[in-house]
Amino acid sequence: MAVPLVYAALSGFKSTDELSRNPVGLPESWVTSNYTQILGSGDFWRLIGNSTLIAVGTTVLVVAVSALSAFSFARFAFRGREVLFTLFTMGLMFPFAVAALPLFLLLRSLGLLDNPLGVILPQAAFGLPMTIIILRGFFRQIPGELEEAATLDGCSSFGFFWRVLLPMARPALGTVSVLAVVTSWNNFFLPLLVFTDAQWWTLPIGVQQFQGQYSAEYAKVFAYLVLAMVPALAFYSVAERQLVGGLTAGATKG
Amino acid sequence: MTSTFLPDKRTGPDAGLPPPAADPARSRARRRALNWLTATGFQLPALVLFMGLVLLPMLFALYAAFFRWGGFGMPSEYIGGENFTRLFQDEVFLGDLWRCLVLVVLSLVLQLPFALAMAVLLNQRMRGRAVYRMLFFAPYVLSEAITGILFGMIFAPDDGFADQLLGRIGLEGLGGEWFADPSTVMATLFLVMTWKYFGFHMMLYLAGLQAVPRELTEAALIDGAGPWQRFRNVTLPLLAPTLRISVFLSVIGSIQLFDLVWVTTAGGPDHHSETMAVTMFQYGFKRYQVGYASAISVAMFGISLVFALAYQRFVLRRDLEGATTTMRGDGK
């Protein structure tokens, strides 16, 4: 499992020459220039910055909008609720590839190509079903007496949502946020469509372009790949429990 | 300043209570309308986002599939079902269907049992369990693009790690073109898919195993059941809902596979690893046959939908019946 990752990390410390002579073993002399060159270039950091901006934007949007919707699904009995909820759950099955073409045309006509919003908005929209389903499950567990008490104390529905429900649901919000960050960070298809201007590329696009550009310099590409993996793996090691919790909750409750 | 004569709405004794009404039926109707407005008001942002960026594009793809259209302006050349008849004579698309089926079968027969075995193994009390769990799941966190490029280099003919390694241990003959050879490209792709996704299924199974009550396996142990019998007759049936979900996700994933293929082979050599999404992308964004590409989109959606509905009808339905086999309602 870890062999490909270790191999990549070691290869990054070799020169491309050495890599073809000695592909398997430890580096003869540890060459750090591959790594330092990449870290020293502004391009790499801009990719990280773009990916971060888009991940944070997507996450804030999808969690805020889903929380409102899930609150309404979990706490209100209203006409059309089941139909609407079915509509959202069906969204789990909509493959992004199906909507890609018309979405691209729509974004083009809205002038959102080469604009981070062109990625943030669709990502949030496609993230809604999963987020709503998970949050609805959590919101339902919060006892109804609390809402009655809050209402008697003069809380409006939104006041209850904002001041009582959201603070109580913090672990659930953390879980869906972690899921949203990871999904956005790894998205490849949508940024590939939306960003033609290198200024906006995200990390996965940047990696692909770098590999195309330096395809002969294996060691460099390995170093780049390893550095590109670091943020995701670091985030995973910090947020592991919430990520796994979210995936299993999402999968078993779908 | 608050008036001393009129009670302030917010601090007065009536705060939060509806004002007394002369006609109770009318006020009830009003309250219900108000309730509906509040509830749908909370739904509005999600609805706008979902309608505008998910449903509308889907419907438009369905519309555009009936036109010959290059993607500029609005579609105008209506050709009826021609795109669809062309689809089912298109050898590449028929190949996509076949390859999709191959991936589904391979996943169900190899990948998921492997994930299950690892999950059962890691569910035991053993040293370093947490480390193994993290390690196996880590590939799932990496993006498909990065994974694909990494393995593209590992499986590069001659220079790649795989060939070099086989050479070192005296198995040169086994090395080969990997992604570049039509006869091995799907196997290589499947290997990478397994590396990337089996950890996810393993995590699902681990979560499912946690929900299997220890008393049941202990009871079976006392009744003299061996390890295989305990697994076969106690654990497996209780894990069935998780298995069914995992099969569902695996199949849907195979139908929609794009990123991993795009960065490793882009469908090549000569379409031998192409998937439906890749074919759609080729026609829509490279060859400007957007009407035809839309028909591929619609076919993909149709296949996902038919599978999902059938699965829900015949397989998942059982999870809604019977108390012992349902994972629902445990809330964690």
Interface residues (C-beta under 8 A of the other chain):
Chain A: M1 A2 P4 L5 Y7 A8 S11 L19 S20 P23 V24 A64 V65 S66 L68 S69 F71 S72 F73 F76 F78 R79 G80 R81 L84 L87 F88 G91 M93 F94 P95 F96 A97 V98 A99 A100 L101 P102 L103 F104 L105 L106 L121 P122 A124 A125 F126 L128 I132 G137 Q141 T151 L152 D153 G154 C155 S157 F161 V182 W185 N186 N187 F188 F189 L193 L203 P204 I205 V207 Q208 Q211 Y218 V221 F222 L225 A228 M229 A232 L233 F235 Y236 S237 E240 L243 V244 L247 T248 A249 A251 T252 K253 G254
Chain B: R10 A15 G16 N35 W36 T38 A39 T40 F42 Q43 P45 A46 L47 L49 F50 G52 L53 V54 L55 L56 P57 M58 F60 A61 A64 G71 M134 L135 F136 F137 A138 P139 V141 L142 S143 E144 A145 I146 I149 L150 F151 G152 M153 I154 D159 F161 Q164 L165 R168 W195 G199 F200 M203 L204 A207 G208 P241 T242 I245 S246 L249 I252 I255 Q256 F258 D259 W262 V263 M276 A277 M280 F281 G284 F285 V290 A293 S294 S297 V298 M300 F301 S304 L305 A308 M327 R328 G331 K332
